[in-house]
Amino acid sequence: MIRFLLFLLVASGIAVVVFYRDQIDVAAIQNWIEGAGTAAPVLFMFIYICATVFFFPGSFITLLGGALFGPILGTIYTLCGATIGSMLAFLIARYLASDWVAKKVTNKTGGKLKQLVTGIDNEGWRFVAFVRLVPLFPFNLLNYALGLTKISFSQYSLASFIFMLPGATAYTYLGYIGKEAATGGEDLVQKIMLALALLGVVAFLPRIIASMRQTRMLNIPVLKQRLDAGEDVLLLDVRTPEDYVGGQGHIAGSVLLPLEELAQRLDELMAYQNKPVVTICRTDRKSSRAAKLLLKKGFTDVHIARMGMTDWIKNDYPVEY
């Protein structure tokens, strides 16, 4: 009953906002906040929280925060409101539907859903960081969607707060610039240039996060610990057969599949599509290329052994020939 009432409340709120969205008067909201006196920041954050939960576009509120409170305080209030609202939406989705998703994931018919959820779970904060910086999905919908995964609440909250900061700063500053332009503020040209610089930084950051998502290096001592613990890890050696049995040798239990043959023999690895796979070579050049290929083909938990067999031997770990 509690879940049903909560679902009814959220669904009704979203329906009202969507239906009356074109009739919402932002100027009236601004006057309401300005008339709140010392309680204006609290009222602003409360409105932002409600907007996040009930699918009102946050960009309008963010711009309003810059116009009302300036670039610094506006960013602080915007970020706090957006983070609390996203945390609340995350918890609502987890409370209402996480059990249903878990059943679907364990069900044989939920293959694609399982692959998607497992991939997100394995990336953890990296995925949250990426989607916060790259608006591939609507912000409000994403908060609910991430609540259906197994990402920890602490990781989600911290990553959301940190990686929403660049966008919040840029858009809040744009709201501040808009007010300055309307009221004839000083040094307007310099402020506009700074706003453009902030937008440039926001546009560049996703590249960094994307590279972090693609390159998941695993240090050799950590790999040794996981193998010694008996974890179900596929250690995929992508060197040539000659290198595998000669020279540096190979690690016991590793599977040889040369990089040149990997694309044609992927069906041999399908049992590990949703399990940990570690690629290894002499250093980590070939293994990096192999990892990228596996990720493109839908493997969800791929890592690269940093400096490969070279570092393994340097640590004086056992090898076979």
Secondary structure, 3 states (H helix, E strand, C coil): CHHHHHHHHHHHHHHHHHHHHHHCCHHHHHHHHHCCHHHHHHHHHHHHHHHHHCCCCHHHHHHHHHHHHHHHHHHHHHHHHHHHHHHHHHHHHHHHHHHHHHHHHHCCCCHHHHHHHHHHHHHCHHHHHHHHHCCCCCHHHHHHHHCCCCCCHHHHHHHHHHHHHHHHHHHHHHHHHHHHHHHCCCCHHHHHHHHHHHHHHHHHHHHHHHHHHHCCEECHHHHHHHHHCCCCCEEEECCCHHHHHCCCCECCCCEECCHHHHHHHHHHHHHHCCCCEEEECCCCHHHHHHHHHHHHCCCCCEEEECCHHHHHHHCCCCCEC
